[in-house]
Amino acid sequence: MPGSSPPARFKRAVREHPLAAFLLTAPLAWRVTTFRVLAALGGCVFLVPLQQAISPWGAVTLSNTDGVTDVNLHRWSAALAGGPDAGLAALLFYLAWRPMRAQLVLQWAALAAIVFLAANVPFAGPAVAVYAIPVVLVLAAYPEPRALLKAPWVDGVRLPLLGPGILIAVFLLVDASRAMVLQIGGTGELARNYDAASNAEHMVNVGLAALLAGMRRPGSQPLALMAAAVLVFLGAAAITVPSNPGSWGVLGGAATVAAGAVLAAAATYEWLRSRSARQI
């Protein structure tokens, strides 16, 4: 009718023509399904390095053995590569399960991909960029891309997590800087096969996860639990191989386990508090 608002005409058309309603909503449904599939496949891809993650306790598995003189000196680096990748796999599976409820996870994944490329491509060459393809595909397929452009702190912060998250991020950034200096030098055992650059990248990305866990955006809870689990795992690996190059040693490993436990406890406290608030 003349004078009807566009929303009113749209609603009337949907009521009168169910097929039109289906065609209007089907593309979104297909995008969500595509996103779920890509997220699940990406999770499977990042489970491949799981064998690397357990190198401190078993046979050493390395993705690159160029220049390696003793694989046993790379047990810590293998764990540092495989552990966070397994954490990323878990988050991708979560995205496949809850595709529209974890925008912060996707924002972290985008930052992690940038850090990965910036840290590794200058040393290992552009071919290494292929490892970022699963994350790029997941980001490109997200049905609501504008939601990823919002600032992570737009919904506020969670102070009980932000405090330890900042401390964890600072510690990891300092150690990542040390690893990157070693890689630039190019003479150490870990630099010859680019493990030093990989170590720096993974420490920065775990630190970013711990930091972003202090935000209130959807996805902060799984991100916090992933960061906590990875920290506990890396702490245990450091304790297991305290003399490996780059390892945090027994004391550093114990402190990292404690930091992961604190982060997990804070995340649990915040979840229980928010659930109680919703029930009131």
HUGI-V420522 format. One record per backbone hydrogen bond with DSSP energy under -0.5 kcal/mol. CO is the residue of the C=O (numbers start at 0). NH is the residue of the N-H. Records with the same first field share a line. If there is no record, write none. Layout:
# HUGI-V420522
CO: NH / NH
This chain:
# HUGI-V420522
0: 3
4: 8
5: 9
6: 10
7: 11
8: 12
9: 13
10: 14
11: 15
12: 16
16: 19 / 20
17: 21
18: 22
19: 23
20: 24
21: 25
22: 26
24: 28
25: 29
26: 30
27: 31
28: 32
29: 33
30: 34
31: 35
32: 36
33: 37
34: 38
35: 39
36: 40
37: 41
38: 42
39: 43
40: 44
41: 45
43: 46
44: 47
46: 49
47: 50
48: 51 / 52
49: 53
51: 54
52: 55
53: 56 / 57
54: 57
64: 67
69: 72
70: 73
71: 74
73: 77
74: 78
75: 79
76: 80
77: 81
78: 82
79: 83
80: 84
81: 85
82: 86
83: 87
84: 88
85: 89
86: 90
87: 91
88: 92
89: 93
90: 94
91: 95
92: 96
93: 97
97: 100
101: 105
102: 106
103: 107
104: 108
105: 109
106: 110
107: 111
108: 112
109: 113
110: 114
111: 115
112: 116
113: 117
114: 118
115: 119
116: 120
119: 122 / 123 / 124
120: 124
124: 127
125: 128
126: 129
127: 130
128: 131
129: 132
131: 135
132: 136
133: 137
134: 138
135: 139
136: 140
137: 141
138: 141
141: 144
143: 146
144: 147
145: 148
146: 149
150: 153
151: 216
152: 155
155: 215
156: 158
157: 160 / 161
158: 162
159: 163
160: 164
161: 165
162: 166
163: 167
164: 168
165: 169
166: 170
167: 171
168: 172
169: 173
170: 174
171: 175
172: 176
173: 177
174: 178
175: 179
176: 180
177: 181
178: 182
179: 183
180: 184
181: 185
187: 191
188: 192
189: 194 / 195
190: 193
193: 197
194: 198
195: 199
196: 200
197: 201
198: 202
199: 203
200: 204
201: 205
202: 206
203: 207
204: 208
205: 209
206: 210
207: 211
208: 212
210: 213
211: 214
213: 157
216: 219
217: 103
218: 222
219: 223
220: 224
221: 225
222: 226
223: 227
224: 228
225: 229
226: 230
227: 231
228: 232
229: 233
230: 234
231: 235
232: 236
233: 237
234: 238
235: 239
236: 240
238: 241
240: 243
243: 246
247: 251
248: 252
249: 253
250: 254
251: 255
252: 256
253: 257
254: 258
255: 259
256: 260
257: 261
258: 262
259: 263
260: 264
261: 265
262: 266
263: 267
264: 268
265: 269
266: 270
267: 271
268: 272
269: 273
270: 274
271: 275
272: 276
273: 277
274: 278
275: 279
